[in-house]
Amino acid sequence: MRTIVHLSDLHFGRVDHQLLRPLQELVARLAPDVVVVSGDLTQRAKTEEFKAARAFLDTLPGPQIVVPGNHDIPLYNVASRFLAPLRKYTRYVTLDLTPEYVDEEIAVLGINTARSLTFKDGRINREQIAQIRRRMGAVDPHLTRIIVTHHPFDLPDSFDKDDLVDRAPLAMRAFAECGVDLLLAGHMHVSHAHNTAERYEISGYAALMVQAGTATSTRGRGESNSFNVIQVEHDRVEVHRYSWVDGTGSFELAHTERFQRSGGTWTLTAEA
């Protein structure tokens, strides 16, 4: 079994600082095999925000799979936005925009969906899709395959479909071909886990979409700060959501969902 800590939307520059140490300490106790951060490390892609994000990442265990979000591209500095949109991200966070972690049980691949031209929306291009095919197609077929992006490939019907990654249907067909199991994302500041069968009718295939809320930002959008702990064991996945509780000054287990894979389809089997 592998344990993944899934953080998202840290938004340094708009961080609730009282959450940082309890989060660091809990993540350390959880002893994850890999830490995933699915974008928006900063609020406005400022140097001091990236430095703070880098310092925070350095307190967390590794290995880490980190991808940028739309807030990690400068908004008001037009020259930087269009000429060097991820210059500060690659300087302070990582040069690798397609980070990968592979062991005997899981293969995790990060993909950058943040773009200068779309402002808040995300996009995946054909070259990235081809890269996913190559890299996921090359791993042992018994591994659980996981894709990390900032922008989601699926959302509940209550959300606007415009919030989905551009070219999502094309990417989903590629995911089906190379057996991608889990899709981890953020962006919406809302926690959710479900399979992709309702939106994407692909015979014999439904991936598990896991959405993380904001771990540390003051921009909660009606949901407490939270993060996911995902336990992966071949055909079974458990998604545990930890939420901030003001009364205790700590993140506490709030919800658990269990999913089972049959063939290429993940389905919910229990929740508590």
N, C-alpha and C positions, 0 to 999 in steps of 0.2 A: 504494500500500500504506500502511496505517496501523498504527502500533505502539501498543499499550495496555499499560501496566504495571498489573497487578491485584494490589493488596495487600489483606489482610483481617486482622481479629482482632488488632489491634495491642496492645490491653489495657494501656494505660498505667496504672501501678499494679502491674503484674506483668510488667514489661519486662526483657529481658536487654539491658542497656545497651551491651554490647560489640558488639551487632549494628547499632546505629543508624548510626554513621558509615559503615561499609562499605556498608550499604544505601543511604544517601543518595548516596554517591559512585557506586555502580553505577547507580542509577536515573538520575542525571545523565548518565552516559556513554551509557546506552541511548537518550537523547533521545526519549522517547515523545511521541506526538501528544496523548495524554490519560492522566492517572493516575486510576485507579479505586480507591477504598477502600470495601470492602463491609462496613462496620459493625464494631461492638465496638471503638471507639477507646479505651475506658476499661475498667477492671476493675469499678469500683463507682460510676461516674458522679459522682465527687467533683470539686470545683472544681479542685484541684491537678492531678488527672489530665487534665481537659479542657484546662487551660493547657499541660501538657506535650504533649498530643496536638496542640494548635494550633501550638505552637512547632515540632514535628516536621513537620507539614504545610507550614509556611512554608519549610522547607528543600528541599521537593520542587518539581519543575517543574509548571507548569500548562499547560492548564486541568486542573481536578480535578473528578471526580464522586464525591461522598462521601455515603453514606447511614448512618443510625444502626443499631445492633444492640441486642439485648435488654440487654446490659451497659451501654448508654448511658442507660438508665432507672434511677433510684434503686431499690434493692432494699429497704433498711431504713427509709428515710424515707418512711413511708406517705403522708403528706400530699402530698409532692412527687411520689410515684409516681403518684397518682391525680388530682391537681389540676393539676400542671404537669410531666408526665413528661419532656418534652424541653426544658425551660427552659434548662438549662445547655448542652445540645447546641446549641441555636439561638443562644445567647449567644456561645459560644466557637468553634464550628465553622462553621455556616452557618444562615441563616434559611430557606434553600430546601430543603424536604423532597422536592421532585421536580426535582432538578437535571437539566439537559439540555445535551448538546453535540452539535452537528450541523455537519458540514463537507461537502465534495464526495464523500466516500466512506462515512462512517459516521454513524449517529444513535444516541446513547447517552442513555438515560433512567434516572434513579435513582428507586426507589420505596421508601418506608418500610414495612417489615413488622414493626417492633417495636411491642409493645402492652403496656399496663400490666397487663391482666387475665391475660395468658397466661404471665407470668414469663419462661421461656426460649423458648417457642415463638413462631412468627410467624404473621401473618395478613395477607391482602390483602382489601380490601373491594370492593363493587360499584362504588363511585364511583371508586376507583383503577383498576379494570379498564376502566371507561368512559373514563377519562382516557388510559390507554394506547392504547385504540382511536383516540381522537381525535388524539393527538399522533403516534403511529406511522403512522396512516393518512394524515396530512398531509404526510409527508416524501416525497421523490423515491423512486419504486419501485426505482430502481437502487442505493439505499444499503443497506448492511448494518445491520440494526436490532439493537440491543443493549439488554437490560434488566439493571439492576443492583439486587440486593436483598441483604439480609443472610442471610435464610433461603432455603434452596434449594427449587426446584420439583421437583427429581428427585434421587435418590440411588441408588447401587448397592443390590442386594437385601440385602447384608449389614448395611445400616443399618435402623433402625426407621422405618417410614413415618410415625410420629408426628412425626418431625423435619422433615417437609415443611411448606411453607407451607399454612395452612388456606385452603380454597377453591382449591387448586392446579388441580384438573381444570377448574373454571370459567375460571380465568385462562388455562390452556393452550389452551382452545378460542378464546379471544379472541386469543391470540398467533398461532394458526394463521390466523385471519381477517385479521390485519393484517401478517402476514409477519415476525414476530420471528424472528431468526436465532440469536442467542446469549443465554444466560442466565448471568450472572456472580453468584456468591454466595460466602459463607463459612460461618461458624457452627460447622462440624463440626471445624475444625482439621485437615482432611485434604484433600489434593490429589487431584483426579480430573477427567477429561473424558470425556464420552460423549454419545450422542444419546438423545432422550427416547422413542424408538419403543417400547421394551419396556413401559414403564409406561403410556404414553398412546397408544392406538390411534386415531390421527387420520389419515384417508385423505390421502395425499400430503404429510404434514407430520411432520417430526421436527427439533426445535431442537437446538442444541448446548449442553449444560449444562457449564459450566466452574466447578469448585470450587477455591477457594484455601485453602491451609493458613494457619497463623498466621505472620505475617512476623516478629514480634518478641517474642511472649509466651513466658514460661517454662512455660506450660501446653500442651506439645506433643502430648500424647496419643499418644506412640509414634512421631511423625514429626518429622524435623528441621524447624526453621524454614524457611519457603519462601515464594515468591511466584511469580506467573505473568507471563510476557511473551507477549502475544497479538498475532500479526501477521495482519492482515486484508487480503485482496485479493479483493474481490468474491466469487467462488465458492470461494475457498480460505482456510483458516484454519490457522495453525500455533500450537500452544500449547507454550511452552517453560517448564519448571519450573526455577527456580533454588533450590537448597537450601544451607543453611549447612553449612560444613565446618570443624569445630573445628581440624583440623590446619593449615589454611591461613589461618584467621581471615577467611574471605570467603564470599560467596555464589557458587556455581559452577553452571553448567548441568548439570542432572542427568537431564533427560528431555525428549524432544520428541515431540509427536503432530501428525500432519497430517490435516486433514479436508477433504473436498470436498463441495460442495453440488450436488445434482442435483434440479431442480425445487424442492420445498420441504423436501427431506430432506438432512440432513448426515450423512455417514458417514466413519468412520476409514479412511484409505488407507495410512498408514505410521506407524511409531513407531521411535524410537531412543533 
